Structure formats: structure tokens, C-alpha cells
Amino acid sequence: MYREMSLEDAEKVLPLYIDYYNTCEEGVWTWETAGRRIRQVLGMDGGYGLLLEDEGGTAGFIMGYFKQYDDLTSFVLEEIVIERTRQGRGLGSALLKETESRVRGLDAAGVELNSVNDDMHAHFYGKAGYGDAKNFVQKVKWFNA
């Protein structure tokens, strides 16, 4: 049901990625941009992902990378996507739990992630025990075109 992702799996998960983000998150992902994103994360030093597969094919995936600090390593979760028609059945929660178990077994001290600040994401991550970091604030500087 679960297996580690490789760069060769990028093509397999592109339809799920594009469908979810363009339909549910109002994204404008293309085959090219989504493929680049997936290859960037999986191809970096420490890149790691899991596929969730069943008799119906690929049901979802999760990916991120191991981030080294001076005294520990964390896993930075970049993406979790469940096929849109299969959401609401606990598959995302199960995939997240499996990922936590596996990265902990690979010596990660914890999982870090950035999330959209809305009720749906707060509920999903909250029920898995994730809380808001009190000692970090995400900063960004966008350049005008």
C-alpha cells in the first residue's frame, strides 16, 4: 500500500497534483511547473516521499526532505496530496501517520511544515497533533514584475 517515491514516480503523481491544486486551491499548475516542483523536492539532498497505492492505482503521495540542524535532523513536509475523489476517507491521515513513523525511524526528530491558514488545514493538521510554532514566523519578500 505504501512505497517510497523516486524521481521516476513524478509522472505518475502529476495528474493528482494538478487536479487537486487547480481545482481545490485555485492554482494554475501546468504539467511543466508541477513536474519541476516534484522533481525539485524529491531530487534534493535528503528528498523523500511516499506513494499510497491500492488496486485503483495511485491514491496519493507525500513528499519533503530531511533538514539538518546543528544538533538534530527534521523532516520538512512540502506536499501531501490525496486524489480528490478519495478525500474524506482517512487516507491523508493514514499517509501522514505512516510518513511520521518512517521518518522517525530514519532519525528525524520531528516534522516541520508550512500550511495554508484556513479551517480545513487547521483541522487536518490539528487532529494529527500539529500546532502553530511560537518561535518562528514565516517571512516573505515578493518582487514586483
TORZAGU-961279 format. One record per residue (C-alpha): x negated, z negated, y negated; residue in one letter; residue number from 1. Coordinates in nm, 3 decimals, always signed. Last residue first. Layout:
! residues N
<fivo><x>X</x><z>Z</z><y>Y</y><residuo>A</residuo><num>NUM</num></fivo>
...
***
This chain:
! residues 145
<fivo><x>-0.707</x><z>+1.204</z><y>-4.218</y><residuo>A</residuo><num>145</num></fivo>
<fivo><x>-0.709</x><z>+0.841</z><y>-4.321</y><residuo>N</residuo><num>144</num></fivo>
<fivo><x>-0.942</x><z>+0.616</z><y>-4.122</y><residuo>F</residuo><num>143</num></fivo>
<fivo><x>-0.785</x><z>+0.329</z><y>-3.935</y><residuo>W</residuo><num>142</num></fivo>
<fivo><x>-0.953</x><z>-0.012</z><y>-3.943</y><residuo>K</residuo><num>141</num></fivo>
<fivo><x>-0.849</x><z>-0.251</z><y>-3.669</y><residuo>V</residuo><num>140</num></fivo>
<fivo><x>-0.874</x><z>-0.622</z><y>-3.599</y><residuo>K</residuo><num>139</num></fivo>
<fivo><x>-0.732</x><z>-0.801</z><y>-3.297</y><residuo>Q</residuo><num>138</num></fivo>
<fivo><x>-0.715</x><z>-1.173</z><y>-3.349</y><residuo>V</residuo><num>137</num></fivo>
<fivo><x>-0.900</x><z>-1.411</z><y>-3.122</y><residuo>F</residuo><num>136</num></fivo>
<fivo><x>-0.914</x><z>-1.791</z><y>-3.081</y><residuo>N</residuo><num>135</num></fivo>
<fivo><x>-0.550</x><z>-1.866</z><y>-3.003</y><residuo>K</residuo><num>134</num></fivo>
<fivo><x>-0.515</x><z>-1.611</z><y>-2.725</y><residuo>A</residuo><num>133</num></fivo>
<fivo><x>-0.148</x><z>-1.541</z><y>-2.654</y><residuo>D</residuo><num>132</num></fivo>
<fivo><x>-0.030</x><z>-1.643</z><y>-2.310</y><residuo>G</residuo><num>131</num></fivo>
<fivo><x>-0.036</x><z>-1.488</z><y>-1.965</y><residuo>Y</residuo><num>130</num></fivo>
<fivo><x>+0.124</x><z>-1.679</z><y>-1.676</y><residuo>G</residuo><num>129</num></fivo>
<fivo><x>+0.274</x><z>-1.388</z><y>-1.480</y><residuo>A</residuo><num>128</num></fivo>
<fivo><x>+0.620</x><z>-1.463</z><y>-1.626</y><residuo>K</residuo><num>127</num></fivo>
<fivo><x>+0.463</x><z>-1.437</z><y>-1.971</y><residuo>G</residuo><num>126</num></fivo>
<fivo><x>+0.309</x><z>-1.096</z><y>-1.900</y><residuo>Y</residuo><num>125</num></fivo>
<fivo><x>+0.643</x><z>-0.930</z><y>-1.821</y><residuo>F</residuo><num>124</num></fivo>
<fivo><x>+0.846</x><z>-1.129</z><y>-2.077</y><residuo>H</residuo><num>123</num></fivo>
<fivo><x>+0.604</x><z>-1.070</z><y>-2.365</y><residuo>A</residuo><num>122</num></fivo>
<fivo><x>+0.587</x><z>-0.701</z><y>-2.270</y><residuo>H</residuo><num>121</num></fivo>
<fivo><x>+0.965</x><z>-0.660</z><y>-2.284</y><residuo>M</residuo><num>120</num></fivo>
<fivo><x>+1.006</x><z>-0.878</z><y>-2.594</y><residuo>D</residuo><num>119</num></fivo>
<fivo><x>+0.761</x><z>-0.681</z><y>-2.810</y><residuo>D</residuo><num>118</num></fivo>
<fivo><x>+0.403</x><z>-0.707</z><y>-2.931</y><residuo>N</residuo><num>117</num></fivo>
<fivo><x>+0.242</x><z>-0.425</z><y>-2.734</y><residuo>V</residuo><num>116</num></fivo>
<fivo><x>-0.028</x><z>-0.579</z><y>-2.523</y><residuo>S</residuo><num>115</num></fivo>
<fivo><x>-0.402</x><z>-0.627</z><y>-2.535</y><residuo>N</residuo><num>114</num></fivo>
<fivo><x>-0.560</x><z>-0.759</z><y>-2.221</y><residuo>L</residuo><num>113</num></fivo>
<fivo><x>-0.805</x><z>-1.011</z><y>-2.079</y><residuo>E</residuo><num>112</num></fivo>
<fivo><x>-0.819</x><z>-1.123</z><y>-1.717</y><residuo>V</residuo><num>111</num></fivo>
<fivo><x>-1.018</x><z>-1.420</z><y>-1.590</y><residuo>G</residuo><num>110</num></fivo>
<fivo><x>-1.347</x><z>-1.549</z><y>-1.450</y><residuo>A</residuo><num>109</num></fivo>
<fivo><x>-1.414</x><z>-1.221</z><y>-1.271</y><residuo>A</residuo><num>108</num></fivo>
<fivo><x>-1.628</x><z>-1.281</z><y>-0.962</y><residuo>D</residuo><num>107</num></fivo>
<fivo><x>-1.527</x><z>-0.979</z><y>-0.748</y><residuo>L</residuo><num>106</num></fivo>
<fivo><x>-1.280</x><z>-1.201</z><y>-0.560</y><residuo>G</residuo><num>105</num></fivo>
<fivo><x>-1.122</x><z>-1.280</z><y>-0.896</y><residuo>R</residuo><num>104</num></fivo>
<fivo><x>-1.095</x><z>-0.906</z><y>-0.950</y><residuo>V</residuo><num>103</num></fivo>
<fivo><x>-0.911</x><z>-0.869</z><y>-0.618</y><residuo>R</residuo><num>102</num></fivo>
<fivo><x>-0.670</x><z>-1.156</z><y>-0.664</y><residuo>S</residuo><num>101</num></fivo>
<fivo><x>-0.585</x><z>-1.058</z><y>-1.020</y><residuo>E</residuo><num>100</num></fivo>
<fivo><x>-0.530</x><z>-0.699</z><y>-0.909</y><residuo>T</residuo><num>99</num></fivo>
<fivo><x>-0.293</x><z>-0.808</z><y>-0.633</y><residuo>E</residuo><num>98</num></fivo>
<fivo><x>-0.095</x><z>-1.020</z><y>-0.883</y><residuo>K</residuo><num>97</num></fivo>
<fivo><x>-0.076</x><z>-0.731</z><y>-1.130</y><residuo>L</residuo><num>96</num></fivo>
<fivo><x>+0.042</x><z>-0.493</z><y>-0.858</y><residuo>L</residuo><num>95</num></fivo>
<fivo><x>+0.307</x><z>-0.741</z><y>-0.742</y><residuo>A</residuo><num>94</num></fivo>
<fivo><x>+0.433</x><z>-0.792</z><y>-1.097</y><residuo>S</residuo><num>93</num></fivo>
<fivo><x>+0.443</x><z>-0.418</z><y>-1.156</y><residuo>G</residuo><num>92</num></fivo>
<fivo><x>+0.630</x><z>-0.359</z><y>-0.829</y><residuo>L</residuo><num>91</num></fivo>
<fivo><x>+0.888</x><z>-0.630</z><y>-0.899</y><residuo>G</residuo><num>90</num></fivo>
<fivo><x>+1.188</x><z>-0.397</z><y>-0.874</y><residuo>R</residuo><num>89</num></fivo>
<fivo><x>+1.253</x><z>-0.342</z><y>-1.245</y><residuo>G</residuo><num>88</num></fivo>
<fivo><x>+1.062</x><z>-0.016</z><y>-1.258</y><residuo>Q</residuo><num>87</num></fivo>
<fivo><x>+1.087</x><z>+0.240</z><y>-0.978</y><residuo>R</residuo><num>86</num></fivo>
<fivo><x>+1.237</x><z>+0.528</z><y>-1.181</y><residuo>T</residuo><num>85</num></fivo>
<fivo><x>+0.967</x><z>+0.492</z><y>-1.449</y><residuo>R</residuo><num>84</num></fivo>
<fivo><x>+0.674</x><z>+0.511</z><y>-1.209</y><residuo>E</residuo><num>83</num></fivo>
<fivo><x>+0.480</x><z>+0.191</z><y>-1.264</y><residuo>I</residuo><num>82</num></fivo>
<fivo><x>+0.195</x><z>+0.191</z><y>-1.514</y><residuo>V</residuo><num>81</num></fivo>
<fivo><x>-0.061</x><z>-0.080</z><y>-1.586</y><residuo>I</residuo><num>80</num></fivo>
<fivo><x>-0.333</x><z>+0.009</z><y>-1.834</y><residuo>E</residuo><num>79</num></fivo>
<fivo><x>-0.636</x><z>-0.149</z><y>-2.002</y><residuo>E</residuo><num>78</num></fivo>
<fivo><x>-0.688</x><z>-0.475</z><y>-1.816</y><residuo>L</residuo><num>77</num></fivo>
<fivo><x>-1.021</x><z>-0.623</z><y>-1.923</y><residuo>V</residuo><num>76</num></fivo>
<fivo><x>-1.169</x><z>-0.814</z><y>-1.629</y><residuo>F</residuo><num>75</num></fivo>
<fivo><x>-1.393</x><z>-1.100</z><y>-1.729</y><residuo>S</residuo><num>74</num></fivo>
<fivo><x>-1.756</x><z>-1.175</z><y>-1.648</y><residuo>T</residuo><num>73</num></fivo>
<fivo><x>-1.923</x><z>-1.505</z><y>-1.727</y><residuo>L</residuo><num>72</num></fivo>
<fivo><x>-2.204</x><z>-1.685</z><y>-1.911</y><residuo>D</residuo><num>71</num></fivo>
<fivo><x>-2.349</x><z>-1.432</z><y>-2.155</y><residuo>D</residuo><num>70</num></fivo>
<fivo><x>-2.045</x><z>-1.206</z><y>-2.144</y><residuo>Y</residuo><num>69</num></fivo>
<fivo><x>-1.998</x><z>-0.905</z><y>-1.918</y><residuo>Q</residuo><num>68</num></fivo>
<fivo><x>-1.679</x><z>-0.701</z><y>-1.919</y><residuo>K</residuo><num>67</num></fivo>
<fivo><x>-1.536</x><z>-0.569</z><y>-1.591</y><residuo>F</residuo><num>66</num></fivo>
<fivo><x>-1.313</x><z>-0.269</z><y>-1.648</y><residuo>Y</residuo><num>65</num></fivo>
<fivo><x>-0.953</x><z>-0.164</z><y>-1.655</y><residuo>G</residuo><num>64</num></fivo>
<fivo><x>-0.699</x><z>+0.011</z><y>-1.442</y><residuo>M</residuo><num>63</num></fivo>
<fivo><x>-0.358</x><z>-0.037</z><y>-1.287</y><residuo>I</residuo><num>62</num></fivo>
<fivo><x>-0.154</x><z>+0.210</z><y>-1.089</y><residuo>F</residuo><num>61</num></fivo>
<fivo><x>+0.196</x><z>+0.305</z><y>-0.992</y><residuo>G</residuo><num>60</num></fivo>
<fivo><x>+0.436</x><z>+0.433</z><y>-0.727</y><residuo>A</residuo><num>59</num></fivo>
<fivo><x>+0.209</x><z>+0.703</z><y>-0.586</y><residuo>T</residuo><num>58</num></fivo>
<fivo><x>+0.377</x><z>+0.870</z><y>-0.293</y><residuo>G</residuo><num>57</num></fivo>
<fivo><x>+0.728</x><z>+0.814</z><y>-0.155</y><residuo>G</residuo><num>56</num></fivo>
<fivo><x>+0.599</x><z>+0.655</z><y>+0.166</y><residuo>E</residuo><num>55</num></fivo>
<fivo><x>+0.419</x><z>+0.398</z><y>-0.045</y><residuo>D</residuo><num>54</num></fivo>
<fivo><x>+0.129</x><z>+0.387</z><y>-0.289</y><residuo>E</residuo><num>53</num></fivo>
<fivo><x>+0.011</x><z>+0.138</z><y>-0.550</y><residuo>L</residuo><num>52</num></fivo>
<fivo><x>-0.324</x><z>+0.251</z><y>-0.682</y><residuo>L</residuo><num>51</num></fivo>
<fivo><x>-0.587</x><z>+0.006</z><y>-0.800</y><residuo>L</residuo><num>50</num></fivo>
<fivo><x>-0.845</x><z>+0.042</z><y>-1.076</y><residuo>G</residuo><num>49</num></fivo>
<fivo><x>-1.197</x><z>-0.050</z><y>-1.175</y><residuo>Y</residuo><num>48</num></fivo>
<fivo><x>-1.449</x><z>+0.061</z><y>-1.439</y><residuo>G</residuo><num>47</num></fivo>
<fivo><x>-1.759</x><z>-0.163</z><y>-1.447</y><residuo>G</residuo><num>46</num></fivo>
<fivo><x>-1.981</x><z>+0.097</z><y>-1.611</y><residuo>D</residuo><num>45</num></fivo>
<fivo><x>-1.730</x><z>+0.347</z><y>-1.748</y><residuo>M</residuo><num>44</num></fivo>
<fivo><x>-1.577</x><z>+0.619</z><y>-1.535</y><residuo>G</residuo><num>43</num></fivo>
<fivo><x>-1.246</x><z>+0.447</z><y>-1.461</y><residuo>L</residuo><num>42</num></fivo>
<fivo><x>-1.173</x><z>+0.379</z><y>-1.828</y><residuo>V</residuo><num>41</num></fivo>
<fivo><x>-1.295</x><z>+0.709</z><y>-1.971</y><residuo>Q</residuo><num>40</num></fivo>
<fivo><x>-1.147</x><z>+0.913</z><y>-1.684</y><residuo>R</residuo><num>39</num></fivo>
<fivo><x>-0.802</x><z>+0.766</z><y>-1.748</y><residuo>I</residuo><num>38</num></fivo>
<fivo><x>-0.819</x><z>+0.830</z><y>-2.122</y><residuo>R</residuo><num>37</num></fivo>
<fivo><x>-0.955</x><z>+1.185</z><y>-2.078</y><residuo>R</residuo><num>36</num></fivo>
<fivo><x>-0.676</x><z>+1.268</z><y>-1.835</y><residuo>G</residuo><num>35</num></fivo>
<fivo><x>-0.419</x><z>+1.130</z><y>-2.078</y><residuo>A</residuo><num>34</num></fivo>
<fivo><x>-0.560</x><z>+1.344</z><y>-2.359</y><residuo>T</residuo><num>33</num></fivo>
<fivo><x>-0.579</x><z>+1.666</z><y>-2.156</y><residuo>E</residuo><num>32</num></fivo>
<fivo><x>-0.247</x><z>+1.642</z><y>-1.970</y><residuo>W</residuo><num>31</num></fivo>
<fivo><x>-0.086</x><z>+1.559</z><y>-2.303</y><residuo>T</residuo><num>30</num></fivo>
<fivo><x>+0.019</x><z>+1.224</z><y>-2.444</y><residuo>W</residuo><num>29</num></fivo>
<fivo><x>+0.260</x><z>+1.217</z><y>-2.739</y><residuo>V</residuo><num>28</num></fivo>
<fivo><x>+0.385</x><z>+0.862</z><y>-2.701</y><residuo>G</residuo><num>27</num></fivo>
<fivo><x>+0.735</x><z>+0.733</z><y>-2.773</y><residuo>E</residuo><num>26</num></fivo>
<fivo><x>+0.671</x><z>+0.422</z><y>-2.558</y><residuo>E</residuo><num>25</num></fivo>
<fivo><x>+0.937</x><z>+0.477</z><y>-2.292</y><residuo>C</residuo><num>24</num></fivo>
<fivo><x>+0.948</x><z>+0.856</z><y>-2.255</y><residuo>T</residuo><num>23</num></fivo>
<fivo><x>+0.600</x><z>+0.965</z><y>-2.366</y><residuo>N</residuo><num>22</num></fivo>
<fivo><x>+0.429</x><z>+0.658</z><y>-2.220</y><residuo>Y</residuo><num>21</num></fivo>
<fivo><x>+0.609</x><z>+0.663</z><y>-1.887</y><residuo>Y</residuo><num>20</num></fivo>
<fivo><x>+0.614</x><z>+1.038</z><y>-1.823</y><residuo>D</residuo><num>19</num></fivo>
<fivo><x>+0.252</x><z>+1.089</z><y>-1.933</y><residuo>I</residuo><num>18</num></fivo>
<fivo><x>+0.114</x><z>+0.809</z><y>-1.718</y><residuo>Y</residuo><num>17</num></fivo>
<fivo><x>+0.325</x><z>+0.890</z><y>-1.412</y><residuo>L</residuo><num>16</num></fivo>
<fivo><x>+0.233</x><z>+1.261</z><y>-1.430</y><residuo>P</residuo><num>15</num></fivo>
<fivo><x>-0.137</x><z>+1.177</z><y>-1.480</y><residuo>L</residuo><num>14</num></fivo>
<fivo><x>-0.158</x><z>+0.946</z><y>-1.176</y><residuo>V</residuo><num>13</num></fivo>
<fivo><x>-0.262</x><z>+1.205</z><y>-0.916</y><residuo>K</residuo><num>12</num></fivo>
<fivo><x>-0.495</x><z>+1.395</z><y>-1.149</y><residuo>E</residuo><num>11</num></fivo>
<fivo><x>-0.690</x><z>+1.076</z><y>-1.219</y><residuo>A</residuo><num>10</num></fivo>
<fivo><x>-0.728</x><z>+0.995</z><y>-0.848</y><residuo>D</residuo><num>9</num></fivo>
<fivo><x>-1.061</x><z>+1.181</z><y>-0.825</y><residuo>E</residuo><num>8</num></fivo>
<fivo><x>-1.208</x><z>+0.927</z><y>-1.066</y><residuo>L</residuo><num>7</num></fivo>
<fivo><x>-1.154</x><z>+0.664</z><y>-0.801</y><residuo>S</residuo><num>6</num></fivo>
<fivo><x>-0.880</x><z>+0.411</z><y>-0.753</y><residuo>M</residuo><num>5</num></fivo>
<fivo><x>-0.899</x><z>+0.120</z><y>-0.511</y><residuo>E</residuo><num>4</num></fivo>
<fivo><x>-0.617</x><z>+0.101</z><y>-0.262</y><residuo>R</residuo><num>3</num></fivo>
<fivo><x>-0.287</x><z>-0.080</z><y>-0.242</y><residuo>Y</residuo><num>2</num></fivo>
<fivo><x>+0.000</x><z>+0.000</z><y>+0.000</y><residuo>M</residuo><num>1</num></fivo>
***
